[in-house]
Structures are given as C-alpha cells and as structure tokens.
Amino acid sequence: MTALRMYSWLKTPFWIYTRKTIKPVANSAFRSEKDILSTHAAKITAEIQQGERKGYNEVLNLSSGDLHSMGIKPITFIRQVLAACFYPALLQDDSLPLDVKERAKSLLRECEGGSVGSYTDSSGIAKIKQDVSKFISSRDGGVPSSPENIFLTSGSQRGLMIILKLLFQSKDSSCQTGVLIPVPSYASFNLAMAAQGIVMVPYQLCEEQGWTLEVEELHRALRSGRTTCNPMAIYICNPGNPTGHIQSKESIKEVIQFAAEEKLLLMIDEVYQNCLYGEGPEFYSYKKVLSEMGSTVEVVSFNSASKGFMGECGLRGGYMELVNFDPTVMQHIRNFFYTEPITPVAGQIAVDLMANPPKPGDPSFPIFSEEVESTRNTIRNNIHRTQKFLDELPGISCQPLKGGFFVFARLHIPPKAIEWAKNRQMELDLLYCLHLLEETGLHVRPGCEFGQKKDTHHIRLCLATQEEMMEDVLQRLKTFHLRFMKEFS
C-alpha cells in the first residue's frame, strides 16, 4: 500500500481547506493550525457520541496545559476557600477546617461589603498583593519585594498583553516596536504580539544543547531586528514552554548583561517555576539574579495560578511584578490599569492561595501536602515514562525533560513524507498531527505552531494527566508512528 493510499479513507481532504490559511512563516498560522486540529477533534468526538466511529472510544486531548480537563483533581483547600468566599453561609459549616474559614473570612474582609461581587482596586486587592510580595521575597531568599510593584491580572497572558500595549508604537511611526522572542515559543504570546502590531524578532534556542539560550544568538537576532524595527524588549519563558528547558544561573547573568548593554526590557514568563521534575539546574528567578548582580535592568516577571500544583486555568488569576522601573513610568502604568477591566475576584483569590498556601501545623496542611505531592508524582512519573518511551521509539527523539508540563519531541521523517506534505502545501508536522488524530484519536499540537528551526519537525504533548491515560497516549502514538514511518520509508 502506498503512502498516499494509506490515508485515502480520510473523509475530508485537509489540504484543500487549509492551503490558504496555513503558511509556515505567517503570524496568522498559529491560530489556524490550532483551530483546524481542535475543530476536527470536536467533530470526531461528536461522531463517537453518535456511534459512527470505530477503532477508539474517545479523543485523548493533550494539546493544552489544562490539568483538570485531563483528570488531575483540584486541590481541596483551594476549592474549600473559594466555596466559602462565594457562599459565606458555609462559614457556619463544621465540616470545613478552621484555617479554611479563617482564610475565607480574611479575604472577605478585604472586599467591599464583604462580598466577592464588589469591585476591587484596579491593580488588585491590597492584602493579596502583600501576600504575593511576601511569596516573592521568600522565594528569592529575602530579596525585597514591594506590593506597590505587584499588579494582579487575569492570568499571565493578560499581563503580557498589557505590557505589549505599553510598548507598542503606532504602525504609522517610522520604526515599529520589536520584541525578541525564542524559537520555539509559547504560541499564544506570539498571537498577542501579532494582535498588537509588534514585530517578532526570533532568536533560536539550541535544541542540540538541550534548548539552551545562547547569548551570541541574541546578538545576531538583535542586529537583524534593528534593520526592520526598533527592538525594545526580550521575552523569555523559564522554565520553557514548549521545551521544558530550565535556564542556568550563568545563562541568566549573561542575558541580564546583554539587556543592560543594549538597553532592553526583560519580559520573563516564570509560570512554570514550581514545575521542576528532572535532574539539572534549579530554578533561579531573574529578579534574584538581578539583585545579586546589582543590576538596574528593567524586568517584568509573570506568574499564574493556572500552572504548578493548582492548575486552576479557568479562574484566570495571575500577577506581574515590575522591577527597576522609573517612578514616572510606574505611575503611568497604574493610570493605565484604570482603563483596564478589573481582574475577577475569583482569580485574585486563586493567586492568594497560590502565594500563601497552608503551612505545617495548619489543619488543612496534611491533606494539602498529600494532594500536591500526588500531582507532582503523577507528572514526574509521566515524564520518566515518556522519556524512556521516546528514547526507544525509532524516528523520534526529545531532549531531557527538566521542567514544565510538556515534551517537545522531534520527528525524524523520511524524505518521501516531506515531499508528500509539500505537495499538499502544508507543514509536515501539522499533517502528522491531523492523521494521528484521525487514526488514533490522539490530539497533540504540531511544532510549526510554536516555531522551529528550518527543516525540523516536532510535536508537543502535555504530560500533566493521569498515568493510565498517559500509557494509552503512548501506545496510540507508537502504533501510528511505526505505521507512518514504515509507509514512508
């Protein structure tokens, strides 16, 4: 059977309705690729529910970092406090632990009228900003943190959007704003920049060295970017999404020095800072290293309640901390926040619970610590199992998995398959993911959505799921991949 005939049973010729929307280097491609896969996954799910499909009984969706949608259970303490805040009558319920009631009462006292339905300050509830400030200072070994520099946001993505708006220069100006971004990079951030009209200046992460950030590559990218735009900032995700790389302290120092020399703002996405599972460097915040160096480089760092042990993606809670900003600029940012929608109180509460969880001796601590460790162990086991699995599977490889929720695996595809994709005017890894979804019900994301070095192909899988599901995922991937490689060899 030929490679083309292998998939002749596909009901819809994907390349027909995607050839005009998917371009390998177009900014709009990120959304198109995600929508195509998500739409087809929904279509398959509907067909299964109608009894029209055979071969598998459900779509396994590993396309995002949504822990709860993939079977990871919410943390009891988080939900108990939220429930009591939203329905204060529960404060009279003897089944709730004392520390849950005390935390809920404390948070409600910070709300106008004692209700989560009231407005808050535009930058967030003061008490929660104080707790975030204490969390940051404790994390960084006592480095001072001021609540005045903390802004609560509807997730880290919203914080990034706000900073991009502040950086943006009109399209009619003589030189547009540019931001240095890693390749591969978090796809939604690229979409945010495109929406703001900001020029993306790519710098390549070194896959062969474990997705390291090389300062020489930053210099190359900056020189290239200055020929077409005005680069004003560097975006860094540490630990990385989708790569899982953790920056070493020396690498962070080099980047800070580079930013100081070139007068660039550092935009540091640190949402996976509590997701360290592999052997290798520990997590260092940019703020801590900045303090040790005595540097005055401007840094804005982001964190979120969506990641780590909480996984509360739907609550949309996050924060950003601004460091070394001029007081005049800080006042401008505060004024800007008055024009922005207030962060939902549920999201603000989630941030507080992330920054100030139960402590040893608190009634909720034993169950809390047990649940957190269970989540960590599940992801850790999935990482070790997946790393071993991919090392043994021909035609696919990945760098050591150290942090975050994802594996960004490289596909080593025969030339015949590459030509097959070119003839259909589609990226090979997108075609791979479409057929993987169609044949096995496994929904993952293609490397072209995140950016990748020319002539390389990748797929990204989320590992934050139940271990039983992960085993099913790996077996589906193996069955499809071996057949794919055989047909195109």
ZADO-527230 format. One line per 8 residues: number of its first residue (from 1); for each residue x, y, z of C-alpha. Coordinates in nm, 2 decimals, decimal comma. Layout:
NUM) X Y Z; ...
// end
This chain:
1) 0,00 0,00 0,00; 0,14 0,34 -0,10; 0,18 0,63 0,14; -0,09 0,82 -0,03; -0,34 0,53 -0,03; -0,26 0,47 0,34; -0,48 0,78 0,42; -0,71 0,77 0,12
9) -1,00 0,69 0,36; -0,99 1,04 0,52; -1,34 1,19 0,48; -1,21 1,54 0,44; -0,90 1,64 0,23; -0,75 1,87 0,49; -0,50 2,03 0,25; -0,79 2,18 0,04
17) -0,94 2,39 0,31; -0,61 2,48 0,48; -0,38 2,57 0,20; -0,49 2,93 0,20; -0,48 2,97 0,58; -0,16 2,78 0,68; 0,16 2,95 0,59; 0,49 2,83 0,75
25) 0,61 3,17 0,85; 0,28 3,37 0,88; 0,18 3,50 1,22; -0,18 3,40 1,15; -0,07 3,04 1,11; -0,06 2,98 1,48; -0,43 3,03 1,52; -0,52 2,85 1,20
33) -0,33 2,53 1,30; -0,48 2,52 1,65; -0,83 2,57 1,52; -0,80 2,31 1,25; -0,70 2,04 1,50; -0,95 2,15 1,77; -1,23 2,16 1,52; -1,16 1,82 1,38
41) -1,12 1,68 1,73; -1,46 1,81 1,82; -1,60 1,66 1,50; -1,46 1,32 1,59; -1,60 1,34 1,94; -1,94 1,42 1,81; -1,92 1,12 1,57; -1,82 0,89 1,86
49) -2,12 1,00 2,06; -2,34 0,92 1,76; -2,18 0,58 1,73; -2,03 0,65 1,39; -1,66 0,58 1,48; -1,47 0,27 1,54; -1,11 0,19 1,65; -1,11 0,40 1,97
57) -1,38 0,52 2,20; -1,26 0,87 2,29; -1,04 1,15 2,18; -0,74 1,20 2,42; -0,66 1,57 2,42; -0,31 1,65 2,52; -0,30 1,97 2,32; -0,30 2,22 2,62
65) -0,18 2,25 2,98; -0,52 2,23 3,13; -0,46 1,99 3,42; -0,82 1,95 3,54; -0,95 1,87 3,19; -0,70 1,58 3,18; -0,81 1,42 3,51; -0,58 1,60 3,76
73) -0,80 1,67 4,06; -0,84 2,02 4,21; -0,67 2,09 4,55; -0,93 2,05 4,83; -0,81 2,36 5,03; -0,83 2,58 4,72; -1,19 2,48 4,64; -1,30 2,50 5,00
81) -1,18 2,86 5,05; -1,33 2,96 4,71; -1,66 2,80 4,81; -1,67 2,97 5,14; -1,59 3,31 4,98; -1,87 3,27 4,73; -2,12 3,13 4,97; -2,04 3,27 5,32
89) -2,31 3,05 5,48; -2,05 2,77 5,46; -1,85 2,95 5,73; -2,10 2,81 5,97; -2,04 2,45 5,84; -1,85 2,25 6,10; -1,71 2,02 5,82; -1,48 2,30 5,69
97) -1,14 2,31 5,86; -1,07 2,61 6,08; -0,79 2,75 5,86; -1,02 2,74 5,56; -1,28 2,95 5,75; -1,02 3,19 5,87; -0,87 3,24 5,53; -1,22 3,30 5,37
105) -1,31 3,55 5,64; -0,98 3,73 5,59; -1,03 3,76 5,22; -1,39 3,87 5,25; -1,28 4,15 5,49; -1,08 4,28 5,20; -1,38 4,30 4,97; -1,62 4,60 4,98
113) -1,93 4,50 5,16; -1,77 4,17 5,25; -1,87 4,03 4,91; -1,67 3,89 4,62; -1,93 4,05 4,39; -1,79 4,40 4,46; -1,53 4,60 4,27; -1,17 4,60 4,38
121) -0,88 4,83 4,32; -0,77 4,83 3,96; -0,44 4,67 4,04; -0,59 4,41 4,27; -0,68 4,36 4,64; -0,41 4,52 4,86; -0,39 4,22 5,11; -0,34 3,98 4,82
129) -0,07 4,19 4,67; 0,10 4,19 5,01; 0,09 3,81 5,02; 0,23 3,79 4,67; 0,51 4,02 4,77; 0,60 3,80 5,07; 0,59 3,49 4,85; 0,84 3,65 4,61
137) 1,07 3,77 4,88; 1,07 3,42 5,04; 1,13 3,25 4,71; 1,43 3,47 4,64; 1,60 3,43 4,98; 1,49 3,77 5,13; 1,53 3,99 4,82; 1,28 4,28 4,89
145) 0,96 4,29 4,71; 0,70 4,58 4,73; 0,33 4,53 4,69; 0,33 4,86 4,50; 0,51 4,69 4,22; 0,26 4,40 4,21; -0,03 4,40 3,96; -0,29 4,13 3,97
153) -0,41 4,02 3,63; -0,65 3,78 3,46; -0,37 3,52 3,41; -0,02 3,58 3,30; -0,13 3,62 2,94; -0,33 3,93 3,03; -0,03 4,08 3,20; 0,18 4,01 2,89
161) -0,08 4,18 2,67; -0,08 4,49 2,90; 0,30 4,53 2,88; 0,28 4,49 2,50; 0,03 4,77 2,48; 0,26 4,99 2,68; 0,55 4,91 2,45; 0,36 4,95 2,12
169) 0,44 5,23 1,88; 0,20 5,32 1,61; 0,22 5,13 1,28; 0,25 5,47 1,12; 0,56 5,55 1,31; 0,90 5,54 1,13; 1,00 5,23 1,32; 0,77 4,98 1,48
177) 0,83 4,82 1,82; 1,01 4,49 1,81; 1,04 4,21 2,08; 1,30 3,93 2,07; 1,12 3,60 2,11; 1,25 3,24 2,14; 1,20 2,98 1,87; 1,02 2,77 1,97
185) 0,80 2,99 2,17; 0,46 2,99 2,35; 0,22 3,02 2,06; -0,04 3,24 2,24; 0,22 3,50 2,32; 0,31 3,52 1,95; -0,06 3,58 1,87; -0,07 3,85 2,14
193) 0,22 4,03 1,98; 0,07 4,00 1,63; -0,26 4,14 1,76; -0,07 4,45 1,90; 0,12 4,51 1,58; 0,45 4,43 1,74; 0,73 4,29 1,52; 0,86 3,95 1,63
201) 1,24 3,92 1,62; 1,31 3,55 1,65; 1,62 3,40 1,83; 1,68 3,03 1,80; 1,71 2,81 2,11; 1,98 2,54 2,07; 1,80 2,20 2,06; 2,12 2,00 2,04
209) 2,23 2,15 2,38; 1,90 2,09 2,55; 1,72 2,40 2,42; 1,97 2,64 2,58; 1,96 3,01 2,52; 2,29 3,13 2,37; 2,38 3,50 2,41; 2,56 3,50 2,08
217) 2,22 3,42 1,92; 2,06 3,71 2,10; 2,33 3,94 1,95; 2,26 3,80 1,60; 1,89 3,84 1,63; 1,92 4,20 1,76; 2,14 4,30 1,47; 1,89 4,15 1,23
225) 1,59 4,30 1,40; 1,73 4,66 1,40; 1,73 4,66 1,02; 1,34 4,64 1,02; 1,22 4,76 1,36; 1,30 4,91 1,70; 1,36 4,61 1,94; 1,27 4,72 2,29
233) 1,24 4,40 2,49; 1,33 4,03 2,52; 1,07 3,77 2,60; 1,19 3,46 2,79; 0,99 3,17 2,92; 1,18 3,00 3,21; 1,11 2,71 3,26; 1,03 2,69 2,89
241) 0,71 2,62 2,71; 0,72 2,41 2,49; 1,08 2,29 2,55; 1,09 2,23 2,93; 1,44 2,38 2,95; 1,55 2,55 3,27; 1,80 2,83 3,24; 2,11 2,81 3,44
249) 2,22 3,09 3,67; 2,51 3,17 3,44; 2,29 3,19 3,14; 2,05 3,43 3,33; 2,35 3,65 3,42; 2,46 3,66 3,05; 2,11 3,77 2,94; 2,09 4,04 3,20
257) 2,42 4,18 3,10; 2,31 4,17 2,73; 1,99 4,36 2,82; 2,19 4,62 3,02; 2,43 4,68 2,73; 2,15 4,70 2,47; 1,90 4,89 2,69; 1,63 4,63 2,66
265) 1,34 4,54 2,88; 1,33 4,19 3,01; 0,99 4,02 3,00; 1,02 3,70 3,20; 0,74 3,44 3,19; 0,80 3,22 3,50; 0,47 3,05 3,53; 0,63 2,70 3,55
273) 0,87 2,79 3,83; 0,72 2,53 4,06; 0,72 2,26 3,79; 1,07 2,11 3,82; 1,09 1,74 3,78; 1,42 1,64 3,61; 1,78 1,64 3,71; 1,97 1,95 3,63
281) 1,98 2,32 3,73; 1,74 2,45 3,99; 1,51 2,74 3,92; 1,65 3,09 3,97; 1,42 3,39 3,92; 1,56 3,67 3,71; 1,48 3,91 4,00; 1,71 3,71 4,24
289) 2,00 3,70 4,00; 1,94 4,07 3,91; 1,97 4,16 4,28; 2,29 3,96 4,32; 2,44 4,14 4,03; 2,33 4,48 4,15; 2,19 4,55 3,80; 1,93 4,82 3,72
297) 1,79 4,65 3,42; 1,41 4,68 3,40; 1,24 4,35 3,45; 0,87 4,25 3,44; 0,80 3,89 3,56; 0,48 3,69 3,53; 0,33 3,41 3,72; -0,01 3,24 3,72
305) -0,24 3,01 3,92; -0,31 2,81 3,61; 0,02 2,62 3,63; 0,21 2,44 3,91; 0,02 2,23 4,16; -0,30 2,43 4,13; -0,39 2,40 3,76; -0,68 2,65 3,80
313) -0,68 2,76 3,44; -1,05 2,86 3,43; -1,02 3,10 3,73; -0,78 3,33 3,53; -0,56 3,45 3,81; -0,21 3,58 3,78; 0,03 3,86 3,87; 0,32 4,06 3,73
321) 0,60 4,23 3,92; 0,78 4,53 3,78; 1,14 4,58 3,90; 1,37 4,88 3,85; 1,10 5,09 3,67; 1,12 5,47 3,69; 0,86 5,61 3,93; 0,71 5,82 3,64
329) 0,67 5,51 3,43; 0,52 5,32 3,73; 0,26 5,59 3,77; 0,17 5,58 3,40; 0,12 5,20 3,43; -0,10 5,25 3,74; -0,31 5,50 3,54; -0,33 5,26 3,25
337) -0,47 4,99 3,48; -0,77 5,22 3,55; -0,86 5,18 3,18; -0,84 4,80 3,20; -1,12 4,56 3,32; -1,07 4,47 3,69; -0,93 4,12 3,74; -1,21 3,89 3,86
345) -1,21 3,84 4,23; -1,21 3,46 4,19; -0,88 3,49 4,01; -0,73 3,72 4,27; -0,83 3,47 4,54; -0,66 3,19 4,35; -0,34 3,39 4,33; -0,35 3,45 4,71
353) -0,39 3,08 4,77; -0,10 3,00 4,54; 0,12 3,26 4,71; 0,01 3,17 5,07; -0,08 2,80 5,09; -0,14 2,61 5,42; 0,17 2,57 5,64; 0,29 2,29 5,87
361) 0,06 2,29 6,17; -0,25 2,42 5,99; -0,54 2,18 5,99; -0,55 2,17 5,61; -0,18 2,11 5,57; -0,17 1,73 5,58; -0,43 1,68 5,30; -0,30 1,98 5,11
369) 0,06 1,85 5,10; -0,06 1,49 5,02; -0,26 1,62 4,72; 0,02 1,84 4,59; 0,27 1,56 4,62; 0,04 1,33 4,44; 0,01 1,57 4,15; 0,38 1,61 4,13
377) 0,45 1,24 4,14; 0,20 1,18 3,86; 0,36 1,43 3,63; 0,71 1,31 3,74; 0,62 0,95 3,66; 0,48 1,06 3,32; 0,79 1,24 3,24; 1,02 0,95 3,32
385) 0,79 0,70 3,13; 0,77 0,93 2,83; 1,14 1,00 2,81; 1,22 0,63 2,82; 0,94 0,55 2,56; 1,06 0,81 2,31; 1,43 0,71 2,35; 1,33 0,36 2,23
393) 1,09 0,47 1,95; 1,27 0,50 1,61; 1,22 0,82 1,41; 1,15 1,04 1,71; 1,36 1,20 1,99; 1,35 1,46 2,26; 1,59 1,64 2,49; 1,59 1,56 2,86
401) 1,27 1,67 3,03; 1,35 1,90 3,32; 1,06 2,13 3,39; 0,71 2,24 3,29; 0,43 2,02 3,16; 0,53 1,94 2,81; 0,75 1,73 2,59; 0,86 1,89 2,25
409) 0,96 1,58 2,06; 1,14 1,59 1,73; 1,02 1,39 1,43; 1,29 1,24 1,21; 1,08 1,19 0,90; 1,18 1,02 0,57; 1,22 1,25 0,27; 0,92 1,08 0,10
417) 0,69 1,21 0,37; 0,84 1,56 0,35; 0,77 1,56 -0,02; 0,42 1,43 0,04; 0,35 1,73 0,27; 0,50 1,98 0,03; 0,27 1,86 -0,25; -0,03 1,94 -0,02
425) 0,11 2,28 0,07; 0,11 2,20 0,44; 0,36 2,18 0,72; 0,46 1,81 0,77; 0,41 1,81 1,15; 0,06 1,95 1,11; -0,03 1,68 0,86; 0,12 1,43 1,10
433) -0,09 1,56 1,39; -0,41 1,56 1,17; -0,36 1,20 1,07; -0,26 1,10 1,42; -0,59 1,25 1,54; -0,79 1,09 1,27; -0,64 0,74 1,30; -0,59 0,71 1,68
441) -0,80 0,99 1,84; -0,48 1,14 1,99; -0,49 1,52 1,99; -0,15 1,69 2,01; 0,00 2,01 1,87; 0,24 2,05 1,58; 0,58 2,21 1,62; 0,51 2,46 1,34
449) 0,26 2,63 1,57; 0,54 2,72 1,81; 0,81 2,79 1,55; 1,10 2,56 1,49; 1,44 2,56 1,31; 1,41 2,52 0,93; 1,38 2,16 0,81; 1,30 2,03 1,16
457) 0,96 1,89 1,27; 0,82 1,85 1,62; 0,51 1,76 1,82; 0,41 1,88 2,17; 0,24 1,67 2,42; 0,12 1,77 2,77; 0,23 1,53 3,04; 0,00 1,66 3,32
465) -0,25 1,38 3,30; -0,34 1,06 3,48; -0,08 0,79 3,44; -0,33 0,54 3,30; -0,42 0,79 3,03; -0,06 0,86 2,96; 0,00 0,50 2,90; -0,29 0,49 2,65
473) -0,15 0,80 2,48; 0,20 0,64 2,43; 0,06 0,32 2,29; -0,16 0,51 2,04; 0,14 0,72 1,94; 0,36 0,42 1,90; 0,10 0,23 1,68; 0,06 0,53 1,45
481) 0,42 0,64 1,43; 0,56 0,30 1,34; 0,30 0,26 1,07; 0,37 0,61 0,94; 0,74 0,55 0,93; 0,70 0,22 0,75; 0,47 0,36 0,49; 0,71 0,64 0,40
489) 1,04 0,47 0,44
// end
